Amino acid sequence: MKADTVRWTLPKEDIPITVEIEKRRYDKIVITLSEGLEFKGFLNVSSYNYISKNVAEITEIFDSEFIDYTYFGMILKTKRIPFSIYELNNVTIVAYLNGIEIDRKDVETRTFRPLLEIDQCPDEIEIQDPMKPLSLCLKLFGLGEITLKIEATLGDKSISENHSTVREVIRKLLLDTLSENPNEEDQEQELDKIEIELLLNKLENSTSFEEYIGYADFSEEHINEIKEFFKDQKKINKYFMLLKNSSNTIGAFIIAEMKIVNPSENIRLSMPVRFRGKMISESEKLHLKLSYVDSIGNEYGPLKREIRVTDKRRTKNLEFITDLAFNNIEDYSLLDVEDLTLEQPVK
């Protein structure tokens, strides 16, 4: 008997296993999974049943007269996300003939996960004008790219907000286009219809209108104006002219923002984060929460920290604004996991 599988998977990802066995040299084939695995399905198998959640019995496999061996496959997946950066599980495949074991094969599955740690986080920050960024140091272990989501509350109020400079610039240009200015020269020009189609397609393919222009910050009156705006070809032309004239500025902001949302090779932010809040008393607690997902949508965390915030400004009850910054990110992501010997020490 021969069996083969992939060298690694992420948690809950499909684990395919193919098995080759001599023709009809069995009455049944019993497959036993270790505790961390579960069956998802079989391939090229005509008759099977589950003895338990972790044990399946195959009694008939589709055959072909053109090959000398019988082949079948199975799809497994891990039940859980491992606590450490990898988890080993075993699949035992045993063939029986007349009640006697005649062949056996053990297959090892290897599941890896990303593992993020907060290495350094301030215990206390002081409200100042202007505010310094809230700085974190992170460490990333394991395997896979992650998308990081950061949330914060002050007392019982959320103070974290998505903050995109690029979106703000585009939004302002749109507001400028909507506004009526009698002194403004009419710069409406006929633009390439292909460009207009690109804008309209962008809007249609967005899951929400907010994805493109971030109009969640607009008043209801402005939202209605925007909806009407995209029905007017001349206004669309004008908006495109403003975008063209501001392309250098927007391009610079895009480059700067890419560095913010991609602080390391394997970590990206779902959106640049800004903290905006108001102190009720001189000292309060800020609750910071970091959660992250891998490339196939597995959710990890949250990692939590508590930070004491003091406000010694003379004028109280004023709003404060600060950005999030990463002082350092140490990336210990695994490389060449196909050849990695897991008995060796791994963080």
C-alpha positions, 0 to 999 in steps of 0.5 A: 500500500502507498499513500501520499498527502500534502506536506502542510496545510493551514488550520481547517484547510482541506487535507487530501490523501491519495492511496494506492492498493493492490486490486481486491487484495482486501475485504475492507479498509479501515481508516482511523484518524487521530483526535485532531482530524475529521472526515470531509469525504471520499473519492473513487469509493463506491461503498463505505460507512462511518464506524465513529467520528474518527473511524471509517470503513471502506468495502468497495472501490471503483476499479478500472481494467486499464490499471494494475492497482486500485486508487482512492482518495479522501479529504480530511480537515483539522477540527480546531486551530492549534494553540502552538504554531504547528500540530501533527496528526496521524491517519492509519489505513489498514487493509483486511482480508478474511479478518486478518490484517494484510497491509498498513500505512500511517500518514502524518498530517502537518498543520501550521498557523500564524502566531502573533505576540505583543512584545512591547506595549506602553502601560501608560500614556499621557494626553498631550497636544499634539499626541504622540502615536501609540507605539507597539512592538510585535512578534510573528511566528509560525506560517502564513500572512495575516491581516490585523484588526485593531480595536480600542475602547476608553471606558465603555466607548469605542475610540478606534476608527478607520482612517485613510488619508487617501480616502479623505482626499478623494472624499474632499474632492467629491465634496468640492465637486458637489459644492456650488462656487460662483467664482469657480471657473467651469473646468468641465471637459469631456473625458475619455468614456473608458475612464468613466466606465472604470469609475462606474464599474468600480462602484458597481463591483464594490460591496458597498458604496462606502468602499469607494468614497467612504461616505459613511462620514457624510450627512444624509443630505450629502449622501442624497446629493452623491446619489444624484451626482452619479446620475449626472455625466457632466459632474462625473467629468468634473470629478475626474478632472479634479482627480487628474489634477490631484493625481500627484498628491493622491499618489504620494498619499497612496505610497505613504499609506501602503507603508502603514497598512503593510508594516511587514512582509507578512502583516497587513492592517485591514485599514489604517487606525486612528484613536479618537476619544474624549476623557471624562476624568483625569485618568481612565483605562484604554482597552486595546484588542488585536485580532487577526485572520490568515489567508483562508479566513481563520480568526485568531486572538484577540490579544488584549492589553490595558493602558492607563490614560492620564490627561493633565491638560489645563482644559479638560473634556477636550477630544484627543486624536492619536495614530497607531505606530509599530516601533518594531516587528520581528518576523520569525515566520517559518520558511521551507516547511516542506523540509522542516523536521518538526522534532527540532525546537520550534517556537 
